[in-house]
Structure formats: C-alpha cells, structure tokens
Amino acid sequence: MISTVLVANRGEIACRVFRTCRELGIRTVAVHSDADGHALHTRLADAAVRLPGSTPQETYLRGESIVKAAVAAGADAVHPGYGFLSENADFARAVLAAGLVWIGPPPEAIEAMASKTRAKHLMGIPSLDHVTESDLPVLVKAAAGGGGRGMRVVRQLADLDSELTAARAEATSAFGDGEVFVEPYVEGGRHVEVQILADTHGTVWSLGTRDCSLQRRHQKVIEESPAPGLPDQLAQELSELAIRAARAVAYEGAGTVEFLISPDNKAHFLEMNTRLQVEHPVTEAVFGIDLVALQLRVAEGEPLDSDPPRPQGHAIEARLYAEDPATEWTPQTGTLHRLAVPNGVRLDTGYTDGDEIGVHYDPMLAKVIAHAPTRAEALRKLAGALDRAMIHGPITNRALLVNSLRHKEFTTAHMDTGFYDRHLPDLTHQTPDPHAPLAAALADTHGRSRFGGAWRNVPSQPQLKRYAMAGEEHEVHYRHTRTGLTADGVRVVHADAGRVVLEVDGVQRKFEVAAYGDDQVYVNATTLTALPRFPDPTAQLAPGSLLAPMPGTVVRVAEGLTVGAQVTAGAPLLWLEAMKMEHKITAPVTGRLTVLHAGLGHQVQVGALLAVVEPT
C-alpha cells in the first residue's frame, strides 16, 4: 500500500490531495519554488523539498528534479495534480523508472490522448492543416495541457500567424511544449464533459456530465453537474463515447472527455484530459465520492465496484480569481488579508489569510462549491455565499461570479461559450452600497479615538473624509454633538472599529468593517480606498502614458519599436507575461513614441510607466 505521496504541483490542487492523504493516513511531501517557500501547500505537507528558482520552467516543469525530490523524501508514489507535468508521458515514465507508483493513467494512454492532435486522430477526426477564408473562424489550441492557455480564436486570416506565435509561446511557458494546432470554432456551442474513472481490472465508470460553458479566455469560470437541459439521448451518447475513448487506450485512473455541443445538439469531440480536472468537486458532490481517494485506490490495484454510485442533486462551482474582468481580465497581485466564506459551501484554496498573491502562477485564489437538491437551490446557495464572503485583498472577479449566477440566461440554462462576450459590461457593473463610505469613516474615527472609542460629549467641527469607491470619489461629512453622531441625515446606532450600525429610513443596517494599512478599507462586500483630504496637484501623467496594468515580465517588444517611432492607435507595442498568460499592451493613440522604459526581459510592477505616445 502507498505510505507517502509527493504531489508534483502547487497551490490549491496540492492542498486538495494532501487533505485526502491525511484522512487516509498517508504521509505527504510538497515541492516548492522559491516563490512558494511559505505557500500554504508547503506548510501543510509533512515534508517539503525546494526546487531552486521561481518560474514554472525552473521548477514545476522540471521532471527530473521532482523525481529526485520524491526519492530524497522517501515517497513511494507521485500524484501529478493538474497542469504542469500532469499530462506528460515522459514524466510518468520517469516516475515509474524510479520505482515509484504513478497516480495516474499509463504513459501510453497519456501519449495517445494528452496530445489533442493524436487524440483527434485516434477518434477519427481529421486535422485542419491549411486554413483558408472559408474555414474561419478557427481556434488555435495547445496540443498539450489545458486551462485555456495557448488558445486563440482567429476571425481574420491576417491574424493567424501572430496568434500562432502567441499560442506557442504561452503553451511553452505553461506546459513546456509549444506544439499547437488549428480546428474549426463552433459559434454558440456549449462546453460539456464527462468524468470517467477506470481501474486496472477492466471496469470504467462514467460519472455524469458537467457543463463548463462559462469561460473567459477559454478558461472555465463556472462549472456544474449535471449539465442542465441536455436531452437524455445526448447525455447517454456522450457517456458511451467517453467510455469508448477510455477503453480505446486501456485507460486507468481519473480522466475527462470533453465535447462541444452545437446549437442543434450535435456532439463534437474536443479532447481527453488524462488527469483530474479543476472542476472535479462538483462530480464528487453529486455522486458522494472522493475522486482523489479513488485515484489512490486504483493506483494500489484495487478494483472499483461494478457500477458507480447513483447521483443525487445538483452542484455548481465558481472559480474565484485575483483579476479584474472590467479591464480585460488583468491579473492582480498583493496581500490576501482575509478569505472566508459562509458555512454550507465547500472552499478549496491554496491560500490563507496574509498570503501574498504573486506573478508567477495562475491567478485562481479558490473554488467555491455549492450542492443542493435542485439546480435553482444550488444557484441561490452559491450566489448568496459569494455575496457574503469576506475577500480582503487584490481585486477579484467576485461581482462577476455573483452576477453570472443570477443572470437570466444562466438561471434558465440557455448559456453558451459566448456568454461573457455578450454580457461582460453588465456583469462587471457594480452598484456599491452608498452608505459604505460613511461606515468606513465612522469605524476609522472610532479606531483612532484617544478616548478608547468613547464619543466626546462636546460639539465638534464637521469632519470630512474622502474615499474612492467603484472608480468614483465620495465625500463623507459627519460631526459629534452632545446627543451623539450626526451624519448626512443617517442615525448612527452603533460604531466601533470593526462594526457600524446605521438606521436608514427606519431600517437598521449592519456593516462589517476591516482596514489594512493606511488606505485599504473593506465594508461588507465593498472595497474602498481612503484618499487624502487634499489631492496632490502634481500627481499627473503626460497624455499618452502607458502604465503596466499588472506586474509581470516583458516577453516581446514590437519589431523595430524605438523612441521616435510613429505608432497607430491600437497597434501592439509590448507583451507582458503574468500568471502564465500573455497580455498585449497597445498604443493608446496615434502618434510618436517619446518614451520607452520597458525592454525585453524587464520585470515591471503594476502602475509602472512603460512608454509614452505623444498624440499627433
């Protein structure tokens, strides 16, 4: 039996595997980069081995270093997690060659299916080798790995070469394999997948469907099981196709077969992921199983039951990202001061309070999962939990998630993969609480009181505080009187440094307040920035200034770009890589480049001046 497992991964998935191992009495080993030296997965493991460096290429993509770490730590098995080397057949072979148990499918099955080009050939699907105008739109995809990396939709033939170049670079960075291919892009389709689990004795389970249609940059955002609204005949067809794919390669362990369902309910095979998926918790909830425990059982040679458990209810998962959907999904970094969700939902995360969100890895903070007897109940439960969650730190996609879960197109199960293309502006629009600035000001005044928080029994001059909230400035006026506080006509029922109660139109409303540093304030689900009473008149930028929207590395510079060059509005100037994704920086106006601070390989911080284009 397995006694010690090394997880060849980081973050949330490593923590997830460790949790099951602890429950089974199995010791755990983490590997970590220098950037992850104090990460949660490093702290949770029974032992940890350093992989020198910070980038994925230096650390989590170096199979030989991970195998050496497993041997040195006394592990007898390796779990690959997902992403990185989880679908790398050579890595699986290296693990087995070292005498260790590989908690995954045989290398031959990975080789057959993990490359999407080989998988399509195996399933009898021709490749699109030469693209013409009549083929458009097409989708450029990485042959290895997933998660939306190395994937681009091309609608104009002139863009194909540049998108192929960008996809190769992104795939190489994420998976260590730059192979890409092109396939037709199905407009208005739904992304539906089937979870399978196979043992070494010939049993293959099909564990229902999942709908993963809500995606940004081809990376899933909200997933659910079962896929709603599928005709029974189509669901059965998908299940049979998934089992057929697994048997075709003598599959063992957990895997997922993915399809695109066209508007006329025709199934198009996409790929088989030869690993555990990020969204596996919704299947666990519906079937009442632990997929990681079953992976371990299969790896130990134990048989599965002849039939899987019967599904019960509906489960939905939302991925909480440190990113700003309103500014082209730019990743965000900084300190995660607080992350907590209400009881009754599952939280899978690789972070805890006080952890730093860095630039090297995926920006996903956590997954929040709700299970209920019906889809409508699960939707309400998850939206409510996210709405009430305490998320204090970098900007996140929380508002997008809540608004998506409550959008009519989603609640009625009429969504497709173009959901965010159609609705993003409405989904990112926030209506902040108009009384949040007042609550922040009162809590701040109480926290700084020289009298232990007691209100002075003498009149005072009117007080003024300024806050930035949802991109706008707000002024708050209040004063102390002999009868207490008065504030813009609102009665103050209670105020201390962490909690304020206001009576508005006869209704008492409660505000939980938390402040960090000199300016960041969180009031319930609203984020505010305290502003100085008098703005700095010198804090101005030259017209045409380009600031880094996120911290990252300059990985490409437009050919021939130098100071003095003429550029056109919208033309790409630089490419930043942050959290394994490339982000294009374009000219804000047509004009002459007068400043260029960013060069190839430069590390830049958010807000750093990259270039200035003087308008002409």
RAVENMO-V468481 format. One record per run of one state. SS is the DSSP state (hx for helix, st for strand, lp for the rest). FROM is the first residue (numbers start at 0). LEN is the number of residues. If there is no record, write none. Layout:
{{SS;FROM;LEN} {SS;FROM;LEN}}
This chain:
{{lp;0;3} {st;3;4} {lp;7;3} {hx;10;14} {lp;24;2} {st;26;6} {lp;32;7} {hx;39;5} {lp;44;2} {st;46;4} {lp;50;5} {hx;55;3} {lp;58;4} {hx;62;11} {lp;73;3} {st;76;3} {lp;79;9} {hx;88;9} {lp;97;3} {st;100;3} {lp;103;3} {hx;106;7} {lp;113;2} {hx;115;7} {lp;122;10} {hx;132;3} {lp;135;2} {st;137;5} {lp;142;9} {st;151;3} {lp;154;2} {hx;156;19} {lp;175;4} {st;179;5} {lp;184;5} {st;189;9} {lp;198;5} {st;203;13} {lp;216;2} {st;218;7} {lp;225;6} {hx;231;17} {lp;248;4} {st;252;9} {lp;261;5} {st;266;7} {lp;273;6} {hx;279;8} {lp;287;3} {hx;290;9} {lp;299;14} {st;313;8} {lp;321;1} {st;322;2} {hx;324;3} {lp;327;2} {st;329;2} {lp;331;2} {st;333;3} {lp;336;1} {st;337;3} {lp;340;5} {st;345;4} {lp;349;5} {st;354;3} {lp;357;6} {st;363;9} {lp;372;2} {hx;374;14} {lp;388;1} {st;389;3} {lp;392;5} {hx;397;8} {lp;405;2} {hx;407;4} {lp;411;7} {hx;418;10} {lp;428;7} {hx;435;12} {lp;447;15} {st;462;7} {lp;469;2} {st;471;10} {lp;481;2} {st;483;4} {lp;487;2} {st;489;6} {lp;495;3} {st;498;6} {lp;504;2} {st;506;10} {lp;516;3} {st;519;4} {lp;523;2} {st;525;6} {lp;531;13} {st;544;3} {lp;547;4} {st;551;6} {lp;557;8} {st;565;2} {lp;567;4} {st;571;7} {lp;578;2} {st;580;6} {lp;586;4} {st;590;6} {lp;596;6} {st;602;2} {lp;604;4} {st;608;7} {lp;615;1}}
